[in-house]
Amino acid sequence: MTEPPGRLARLLREDRFVVTGEIVPPRGASADPVADHARGLAGYVDAVNLTDNPAASAHMSPLAGVRFAHEAGIEPTVQLTVRDRNRLGLTSDLLGAWALGARNVFCLSGDPLRIGDHPDAATVADLDVVGLIALARGIRDEGVTLAGKDIADPPRYLIGVADVPLAEPYDPAKLEDKLEAGADFVMTQIVYDAERLAAWADLMRPRGLFERAKVIAGVTPLRGATQARFMDERLPGVHVPAAMIAELETAGDDAPSVGLAHAVDLVAAIRAIAGVAGIHVMAMGHDDTTRALVERTGLFPRPA
């Protein structure tokens, strides 16, 4: 197999601690929001995820987002869910996203339709997420579709998957199935408790996780107590320590600064966990927060 050629793949091969970001394409037809966010993140992240109808709500196609991020000078990671596409559509989007500049693909099941703006839509799920990973790997390594048809100039994606390491209970087999199917890197659910992440790493280390894939930890600087409580209570696998919520409550208008300070300390603790290869910053569109976090953690400037 030829190594994936993208920037993120190269930095991970070199054991550089990576920083990735995220852009949610707009609920609209203008390229400007994606381009503006991409320019705001350029030079601060090594790659950026373009989300695929997050929270099961309709947004601009992630493939369009890929183009605008690529034009702004950031390596795009295209997110694809199996919720909305059959294997024909997934194959087409894998080919198209590469042509538009994506060098990484992030394979997801997709949020459940009941939480989104089209709860009566039909879930496709022709392939499950393991099937999507296998599809992307087969196209890359063998140059064929699931139908056995040859592909000219096959895309050579770095293949990523999600995991929820602090879920209770945690089932390692789910991640191992994704790795067996061909995943190259793992992005975790948002982490606020580095000690619990370290315990998960200790659990997975004997299973060979860190030899099989690169692990990138999800980080979201908190901006207030209301957001912190929502994440703690509503997002599966996310635990915000009670003391952190109380401190944000007391901080009032200064809560974003307090949340950023906690995120800086958290990143330092994550970097101390052997095997963790980077952070994935999900700042909910607050590019100034991403830039400040990267600068204050000593991760700026990024490698050339």
C-alpha positions, 0 to 999 in steps of 0.5 A, spaced: 500 500 500 502 506 498 502 511 504 496 516 504 499 523 501 496 528 505 499 533 511 495 530 516 498 523 514 505 525 514 505 529 521 502 523 524 507 518 521 513 523 523 510 522 530 508 530 530 503 532 535 497 534 531 492 539 531 485 539 527 479 543 527 472 543 525 467 547 520 460 546 520 457 548 513 452 553 513 444 552 513 445 556 506 448 556 499 453 561 500 460 559 500 462 565 505 461 562 512 466 556 510 471 560 507 471 565 512 472 560 518 477 556 513 481 563 513 480 564 520 483 557 522 489 557 516 496 556 520 493 554 526 490 547 524 493 541 520 487 539 517 479 541 518 473 536 518 467 538 514 461 535 518 456 532 514 449 534 517 450 534 524 445 533 529 441 530 523 439 537 521 440 539 513 446 543 512 451 544 505 454 538 503 461 537 506 463 536 499 462 543 498 465 545 504 471 541 502 472 545 496 472 552 500 477 549 505 482 547 500 482 553 497 483 557 503 489 553 504 487 548 509 487 540 508 480 538 508 477 531 512 471 530 509 466 527 514 461 521 511 455 518 514 452 512 512 445 514 515 444 518 509 447 514 503 447 507 500 453 504 498 453 507 491 452 514 494 458 513 498 462 511 493 461 517 489 462 521 494 469 518 496 471 519 489 468 526 489 471 529 495 478 527 493 478 530 487 475 537 491 481 536 495 480 532 501 485 527 503 482 524 509 475 521 510 472 520 517 467 515 517 461 515 522 454 512 523 451 519 523 446 522 529 439 519 530 434 522 525 429 523 531 434 529 534 434 533 528 430 537 523 427 531 519 425 526 524 420 523 519 426 522 514 428 514 512 435 512 515 439 509 509 444 505 513 445 500 507 452 499 510 454 500 517 460 504 519 465 498 519 462 497 512 464 504 510 471 503 512 472 497 508 469 500 502 474 506 503 480 501 504 478 497 498 478 503 494 485 505 496 488 499 497 485 495 491 483 500 487 476 497 486 469 498 488 464 493 492 462 491 486 469 489 484 469 495 478 476 498 477 477 505 479 482 509 475 486 513 480 483 511 486 483 516 492 488 514 497 485 517 504 487 516 511 481 513 514 478 516 521 473 513 525 470 516 532 470 513 539 467 514 545 472 512 550 469 515 557 462 511 555 459 507 561 460 502 560 465 502 554 466 496 549 473 495 546 470 491 541 466 496 537 473 500 536 477 494 534 472 492 529 473 499 526 480 498 526 480 491 523 476 494 517 482 499 516 481 505 520 488 509 521 486 514 526 481 515 531 478 521 534 475 521 541 468 524 543 470 531 547 474 530 553 474 534 560 477 529 564 484 527 562 485 522 568 479 518 565 482 518 558 489 516 561 485 510 564 482 508 558 489 509 554 491 504 559 486 499 558 487 499 550 494 499 550 495 492 551 490 491 546 495 494 541 491 500 539 497 505 539 500 501 534 494 500 530 492 507 529 493 514 531 489 517 537 486 524 537 483 527 543 477 531 542 477 538 546 472 543 546 473 549 550 467 551 555 464 558 554 459 557 560 456 553 565 449 552 561 453 549 556 457 545 561 451 542 564 448 540 557 454 537 555 455 533 561 447 531 561 446 530 554 452 528 550 453 520 551 460 519 554 462 526 556 463 528 563 464 535 565 467 535 573 462 538 577 468 543 580 469 545 573 461 547 572 461 550 579 467 555 577 464 557 570 457 558 574 461 563 579 465 566 573 459 570 570 461 574 564 468 571 565 466 564 563 469 563 556 476 565 559 475 560 565 473 555 560 479 557 555 484 556 561 481 549 563 482 547 556 489 549 556 491 545 562 487 539 559 491 539 553 497 539 557 495 533 561 493 530 554 500 531 551 502 527 557 498 521 556 503 516 552 500 514 545 495 520 544 497 523 537 494 530 537 487 534 539 481 535 535 479 542 537 471 543 536 470 550 538 463 551 535 465 556 530 469 560 535 475 561 531 478 566 536 478 561 541 481 555 537 487 560 535 488 562 543 488 555 545 493 553 540 497 559 541 497 558 549 498 551 549 505 552 545 502 548 539 503 554 534 506 555 529 504 549 526 509 545 522 511 547 515 
